């Protein structure tokens, strides 16, 4: 989410207007004009909500065509067992990358292009201190035209930038992932940005909103705003040192990948409309008789609210808090592959004062600029994120096998074949919930009597999913709520650990179908949050933060299908 410093920068940018950079120094508003404009902004903030943060009007945004060219110019480099990213900077097959991602003794390297073709490459020169290396494709004569990012540019702090690379966790053959951000600092050959980097991105390109190469990914920062990139100045010196005169001339004369420079941003009218559609920040509160736990909900019709399924405690009852009154809800429909539950009012009538979301008519498209609107702490209003970008639509996040952390044995009972708990794994999902001697009876309406049946149950679940297990404990029949867990070997892999340094990822973050993938780091506890296009129109619900650089949103059409009962399980 944006900071106060970012807000002040946004106000300053708005006061400057949308004039070209070169003209700003000669067009400074008078103090009276500045005071007048500041008063207008204060009035707007008070009218909408004191906690709604306005979006910056961004200058020099790459178009969809420009972002596609950036994605296609980004290459995957395999050096022994390691992988990193790189960028084509000349049509002669010259690749810039990070020196630490390429083994010095690797010999021939394997490079994968955007269309799946593979070529070998050799190292031309490297700068260990500057963490930069140059490679050249071999045997690529059949490549008629290579997409390249050759134009080199300078970048003052605060400008919009785009990063691209290949996260190591993803299956080879997946397209490069694009991310949007802003420059926070540039000094000493290092650029710090808000673009979210992860393992495997090293060596990938950082491109300005004007379409020029300004850096190469170098190091993951500990926070959201400290991702580090090697300055393009270091690359320029390496080109000179290598004596690559043809490439130097090509780079000097290269045009930006996208000279268009579109502008955009949410208008005051857009924000007022969203505020009217989301009173009380769509808060769901636990119903009377429960533990008072609060959830996030989205009003999707006059009588329906959407809630993250994996956040719902199956033994609890829920209600919607509106104007100090608690109206009870009941579960109407659910979808495990979307991790979404649709609740409806238990009593007839609409929830007065809560206006349903009005979705955009056309679906989301790849490389579209987006923002996220989500609640702050309960009762403190809404937060509008900085801009992001859609990298994929219709994305199926691969499934992984859930674990429960319990050893079972089959036995014959008077009621038939059953499974008995022998022991649970310390600190595992079942620890403290199941105990030795418990006999499993059913999950929902399904009888559990064999390991094979239990295995099929786990196959349907993803880590983070909740379910209710009926069991016999001594002479009593009991119902126990459980959450499926992660295999520790997957949960603590390098990429997961590094992701965690920049904020929590969602417990349920795999097995989704037909999703929108974007780069806004939405906190799991405020999911589902509203995904907006650059005009402020809702296009989906962000349901999970998959990784440091990846959040997943349910398309509006899929939400509507579930509401109507056309899709669900």
Secondary structure, DSSP 4 states (H G I P E B T S, - for coil): ---HHHHHHHHHHHHHTT--HHHHTT-PPPHHHHHHHHHHHHHHHHHH-TTPPPPP-EEEE--HHHHHHHHHHEEEEEETTEEEEEEE-STT-EEEE-GGGS-TT--SEEEE-TTS-EEEEEEEEEETTTTEEEEEESS-TT---------B----TT-EEEEEE--TTSPTTPPPEEEEEEEEEEETTEEEES----TT-TT-EEEETTS-EEEEEEE--SSTT-EEEEEHHHHHHHHHHTT-HHHHHHHHHPPPS----EEE---HHHHHHHHHHSGGGGEEEEPTTS---EEEEEE-SSSEEEEEGGG--TT--EEEEETTEEEEEEEEEEETTTTEEEEEESSSS--TT-PPP-B-SSPP-TT-EEEEEEE-STTS-EEEPPPEEEEEEEE-PPP---B--EEEEEEEETTEEEEEEEEE-TTSTTBTTB-TT-EEEEETTEE--SHHHHHHHHHH--TT-EEEEEEEETTEEEEEEEE-B--HHHHTSHHHHHHHTTSPPPSS-S---SEEEE-----GGG-SEEEEETTS-EEEEEEEEEETTEEEEEEHHHHHHHHHTSS--
